[in-house]
Amino acid sequence: MEFSPELRHGVLSGDVTVSIRLWKSPKVKEGRRYRAGEARIEIDAVELIAFADVTRADLRRSGERDLESLRARAAHAGPIDDDTLVYRVRFHLVEVDAT
C-alpha cells in the first residue's frame, strides 16, 4: 500500500493505523500483509462507509489534522462529499526493514 511522504513516518512508527481510500473496489484484503515503503503492514479490516461516517478516532489514526485535509488527500481519485462511499482500511505495523 502506498502512503504519502508526510504519512510514512507515522506508518513506520505504528501511529498511523487507518487509511481512507476512494477506490471502486478494495485493493487490499483483510488478513493479508502488504509492503508499505520500508514497512510491512497487515490489514485488520476493510469497510465501505460514507465519508460522513469517518470518526474522530479514524481521523486521529489516519495522521490527518482535520476532515478537510483527509478529504483532500483521499480525493486524488475524484471528488468526495459527505455521501461519497470510501473504504476505511484498518491495519497494524508488522515489521520495519532493518537498515
Wavefront OBJ file of the C-alpha trace (Angstrom):
o trace
v 0.000 0.000 0.000
v 1.311 3.421 -0.875
v 1.291 6.324 1.575
v 2.050 9.994 1.030
v 5.564 11.023 2.102
v 4.245 13.049 5.047
v 2.392 9.983 6.427
v 5.210 7.423 6.057
v 6.859 8.235 9.381
v 3.531 7.643 11.153
v 3.110 4.292 9.400
v 6.692 3.281 10.284
v 6.183 4.251 13.937
v 2.838 2.450 14.169
v 0.946 5.682 14.899
v -0.928 5.686 11.564
v -3.243 2.651 11.520
v -6.192 3.801 9.389
v -6.367 4.841 5.764
v -9.400 6.233 3.965
v -9.365 5.302 0.285
v -11.557 6.287 -2.651
v -11.496 3.017 -4.593
v -14.032 1.472 -6.960
v -13.316 -1.854 -5.264
v -10.993 -2.871 -2.411
v -7.319 -3.123 -3.376
v -6.315 -4.984 -0.205
v -7.744 -7.955 1.677
v -8.285 -8.465 5.374
v -5.614 -10.664 6.964
v -3.064 -10.152 4.206
v 0.262 -8.411 4.564
v 1.479 -5.676 2.246
v 4.660 -3.728 1.767
v 4.276 -0.061 2.685
v 7.601 1.509 1.791
v 10.126 0.286 4.360
v 7.444 -1.481 6.391
v 5.094 -4.409 6.191
v 1.551 -3.941 7.405
v -1.268 -6.399 7.991
v -4.830 -5.460 7.107
v -7.236 -5.828 10.034
v -10.449 -4.632 8.349
v -11.723 -3.154 5.092
v -15.105 -1.418 5.376
v -17.159 0.538 2.858
v -18.553 3.653 4.586
v -19.895 7.085 3.694
v -17.282 9.796 4.162
v -19.619 11.395 6.728
v -19.141 8.264 8.892
v -15.411 8.852 9.360
v -14.938 9.165 13.138
v -12.634 11.359 15.196
v -10.697 8.199 16.070
v -10.332 7.410 12.353
v -9.091 10.927 11.741
v -6.519 10.688 14.549
v -5.352 7.227 13.439
v -5.071 8.364 9.811
v -2.479 11.009 10.680
v -4.619 13.854 9.347
v -5.206 17.101 11.243
v -8.855 17.531 10.181
v -11.604 16.137 7.942
v -10.885 18.585 5.141
v -7.229 17.551 4.882
v -8.340 13.893 4.861
v -10.941 14.675 2.193
v -8.305 16.432 0.060
v -5.799 13.575 0.382
v -8.368 10.870 -0.444
v -9.817 12.903 -3.336
v -6.868 12.299 -5.661
v -9.124 9.706 -7.354
v -12.146 12.028 -7.590
v -14.284 14.462 -5.596
v -15.530 13.428 -2.166
v -18.639 14.780 -0.481
v -20.245 13.526 2.730
v -22.268 10.861 0.879
v -19.326 9.518 -1.137
v -18.540 5.885 -0.347
v -14.942 5.327 0.717
v -13.029 2.381 2.122
v -11.824 2.567 5.719
v -8.760 0.340 5.913
v -7.570 -0.553 9.400
v -4.124 -2.076 9.688
v -1.213 -2.603 12.031
v 2.533 -2.481 11.605
v 4.154 -5.916 11.367
v 7.791 -5.037 10.768
v 10.156 -2.341 9.552
v 13.079 -3.236 7.297
v 16.435 -3.143 9.070
v 18.811 -0.576 7.616
l 1 2 3 4 5 6 7 8 9 10 11 12 13 14 15 16 17 18 19 20 21 22 23 24 25 26 27 28 29 30 31 32 33 34 35 36 37 38 39 40 41 42 43 44 45 46 47 48 49 50 51 52 53 54 55 56 57 58 59 60 61 62 63 64 65 66 67 68 69 70 71 72 73 74 75 76 77 78 79 80 81 82 83 84 85 86 87 88 89 90 91 92 93 94 95 96 97 98 99
